Amino acid sequence: MNALISEKQKWVVFESVAITKLRNNEGDSLIGAGMVCFLAPFPQSFRNDMFAKWQKEIEKSKIPVTHDLNFNMQFGEPLVVKQWVENGLSND
């Protein structure tokens, strides 16, 4: 029974995280699409500035978005990015 109780707690936390991610999916995807479509050729510093501006505008529009969204972690595969860096490419 104790093992099942601890599993229930894990599932409650998992459910909370999943609901939050689903709720913020629209805003996160909007930022991601903008980053890929419009900002890919620009330097990282410019992309970071635009990312912050877009995030503020999306929040003003009352579209749910992850406040501490990390584009690379959200839309990239860490192992693939690691391979890029090992092959001399940028991590962004």
Rosetta constraint file for C-alpha pairs under 8 A:
AtomPair CA 1 CA 5 HARMONIC 6.25 0.50
AtomPair CA 2 CA 6 HARMONIC 6.40 0.50
AtomPair CA 3 CA 7 HARMONIC 6.31 0.50
AtomPair CA 4 CA 8 HARMONIC 6.16 0.50
AtomPair CA 5 CA 9 HARMONIC 6.50 0.50
AtomPair CA 6 CA 10 HARMONIC 6.44 0.50
AtomPair CA 7 CA 11 HARMONIC 6.27 0.50
AtomPair CA 8 CA 12 HARMONIC 6.17 0.50
AtomPair CA 9 CA 13 HARMONIC 6.38 0.50
AtomPair CA 10 CA 14 HARMONIC 6.11 0.50
AtomPair CA 11 CA 15 HARMONIC 5.92 0.50
AtomPair CA 12 CA 16 HARMONIC 6.30 0.50
AtomPair CA 13 CA 17 HARMONIC 6.30 0.50
AtomPair CA 14 CA 18 HARMONIC 6.06 0.50
AtomPair CA 15 CA 19 HARMONIC 6.06 0.50
AtomPair CA 16 CA 20 HARMONIC 6.27 0.50
AtomPair CA 17 CA 21 HARMONIC 6.19 0.50
AtomPair CA 18 CA 22 HARMONIC 6.08 0.50
AtomPair CA 19 CA 23 HARMONIC 6.06 0.50
AtomPair CA 20 CA 24 HARMONIC 6.19 0.50
AtomPair CA 21 CA 25 HARMONIC 5.90 0.50
AtomPair CA 21 CA 66 HARMONIC 7.77 0.50
AtomPair CA 23 CA 64 HARMONIC 6.51 0.50
AtomPair CA 23 CA 65 HARMONIC 7.91 0.50
AtomPair CA 24 CA 28 HARMONIC 6.08 0.50
AtomPair CA 24 CA 63 HARMONIC 7.92 0.50
AtomPair CA 24 CA 64 HARMONIC 4.83 0.50
AtomPair CA 24 CA 65 HARMONIC 4.51 0.50
AtomPair CA 24 CA 66 HARMONIC 5.78 0.50
AtomPair CA 25 CA 29 HARMONIC 5.81 0.50
AtomPair CA 25 CA 64 HARMONIC 7.73 0.50
AtomPair CA 25 CA 65 HARMONIC 7.01 0.50
AtomPair CA 26 CA 30 HARMONIC 6.15 0.50
AtomPair CA 26 CA 63 HARMONIC 7.36 0.50
AtomPair CA 26 CA 64 HARMONIC 7.00 0.50
AtomPair CA 26 CA 65 HARMONIC 7.17 0.50
AtomPair CA 27 CA 31 HARMONIC 6.32 0.50
AtomPair CA 27 CA 58 HARMONIC 6.76 0.50
AtomPair CA 27 CA 63 HARMONIC 5.85 0.50
AtomPair CA 27 CA 64 HARMONIC 5.59 0.50
AtomPair CA 27 CA 65 HARMONIC 4.49 0.50
AtomPair CA 27 CA 66 HARMONIC 7.52 0.50
AtomPair CA 28 CA 32 HARMONIC 6.13 0.50
AtomPair CA 28 CA 65 HARMONIC 5.47 0.50
AtomPair CA 28 CA 66 HARMONIC 6.48 0.50
AtomPair CA 28 CA 69 HARMONIC 7.44 0.50
AtomPair CA 29 CA 33 HARMONIC 5.98 0.50
AtomPair CA 30 CA 34 HARMONIC 6.27 0.50
AtomPair CA 31 CA 35 HARMONIC 6.12 0.50
AtomPair CA 31 CA 51 HARMONIC 7.20 0.50
AtomPair CA 31 CA 54 HARMONIC 6.92 0.50
AtomPair CA 31 CA 55 HARMONIC 7.11 0.50
AtomPair CA 32 CA 36 HARMONIC 6.25 0.50
AtomPair CA 32 CA 71 HARMONIC 6.88 0.50
AtomPair CA 32 CA 75 HARMONIC 7.32 0.50
AtomPair CA 33 CA 37 HARMONIC 5.90 0.50
AtomPair CA 34 CA 38 HARMONIC 5.54 0.50
AtomPair CA 34 CA 39 HARMONIC 6.98 0.50
AtomPair CA 35 CA 39 HARMONIC 4.93 0.50
AtomPair CA 35 CA 40 HARMONIC 6.40 0.50
AtomPair CA 35 CA 47 HARMONIC 7.41 0.50
AtomPair CA 35 CA 51 HARMONIC 7.41 0.50
AtomPair CA 36 CA 40 HARMONIC 5.45 0.50
AtomPair CA 39 CA 47 HARMONIC 6.05 0.50
AtomPair CA 40 CA 47 HARMONIC 8.00 0.50
AtomPair CA 42 CA 46 HARMONIC 6.45 0.50
AtomPair CA 42 CA 47 HARMONIC 6.53 0.50
AtomPair CA 43 CA 47 HARMONIC 6.39 0.50
AtomPair CA 44 CA 48 HARMONIC 6.06 0.50
AtomPair CA 44 CA 92 HARMONIC 7.29 0.50
AtomPair CA 45 CA 49 HARMONIC 6.37 0.50
AtomPair CA 46 CA 50 HARMONIC 6.25 0.50
AtomPair CA 47 CA 51 HARMONIC 5.87 0.50
AtomPair CA 48 CA 52 HARMONIC 6.27 0.50
AtomPair CA 49 CA 53 HARMONIC 6.35 0.50
AtomPair CA 50 CA 54 HARMONIC 5.97 0.50
AtomPair CA 51 CA 55 HARMONIC 6.08 0.50
AtomPair CA 52 CA 56 HARMONIC 6.34 0.50
AtomPair CA 53 CA 57 HARMONIC 6.30 0.50
AtomPair CA 54 CA 58 HARMONIC 6.08 0.50
AtomPair CA 55 CA 59 HARMONIC 6.19 0.50
AtomPair CA 55 CA 65 HARMONIC 7.55 0.50
AtomPair CA 55 CA 67 HARMONIC 7.96 0.50
AtomPair CA 56 CA 60 HARMONIC 6.16 0.50
AtomPair CA 57 CA 61 HARMONIC 6.26 0.50
AtomPair CA 58 CA 62 HARMONIC 6.59 0.50
AtomPair CA 58 CA 63 HARMONIC 5.65 0.50
AtomPair CA 58 CA 64 HARMONIC 7.71 0.50
AtomPair CA 58 CA 65 HARMONIC 7.36 0.50
AtomPair CA 59 CA 63 HARMONIC 5.71 0.50
AtomPair CA 59 CA 64 HARMONIC 6.68 0.50
AtomPair CA 59 CA 65 HARMONIC 6.81 0.50
AtomPair CA 65 CA 69 HARMONIC 7.95 0.50
AtomPair CA 69 CA 74 HARMONIC 7.26 0.50
AtomPair CA 70 CA 74 HARMONIC 5.97 0.50
AtomPair CA 71 CA 75 HARMONIC 5.86 0.50
AtomPair CA 71 CA 76 HARMONIC 7.57 0.50
AtomPair CA 72 CA 76 HARMONIC 5.06 0.50
AtomPair CA 72 CA 77 HARMONIC 7.92 0.50
AtomPair CA 72 CA 92 HARMONIC 7.06 0.50
AtomPair CA 73 CA 77 HARMONIC 7.07 0.50
AtomPair CA 73 CA 78 HARMONIC 7.10 0.50
AtomPair CA 76 CA 80 HARMONIC 7.61 0.50
AtomPair CA 76 CA 81 HARMONIC 7.10 0.50
AtomPair CA 77 CA 81 HARMONIC 6.26 0.50
AtomPair CA 78 CA 82 HARMONIC 6.09 0.50
AtomPair CA 79 CA 83 HARMONIC 6.30 0.50
AtomPair CA 80 CA 84 HARMONIC 6.38 0.50
AtomPair CA 81 CA 85 HARMONIC 6.39 0.50
AtomPair CA 81 CA 91 HARMONIC 5.79 0.50
AtomPair CA 81 CA 92 HARMONIC 7.88 0.50
AtomPair CA 82 CA 86 HARMONIC 6.23 0.50
AtomPair CA 82 CA 91 HARMONIC 7.35 0.50
AtomPair CA 83 CA 87 HARMONIC 6.16 0.50
AtomPair CA 84 CA 88 HARMONIC 6.42 0.50
AtomPair CA 84 CA 89 HARMONIC 5.04 0.50
AtomPair CA 84 CA 90 HARMONIC 6.74 0.50
AtomPair CA 84 CA 91 HARMONIC 6.63 0.50
AtomPair CA 85 CA 89 HARMONIC 4.95 0.50
AtomPair CA 85 CA 90 HARMONIC 5.80 0.50
AtomPair CA 85 CA 91 HARMONIC 5.78 0.50
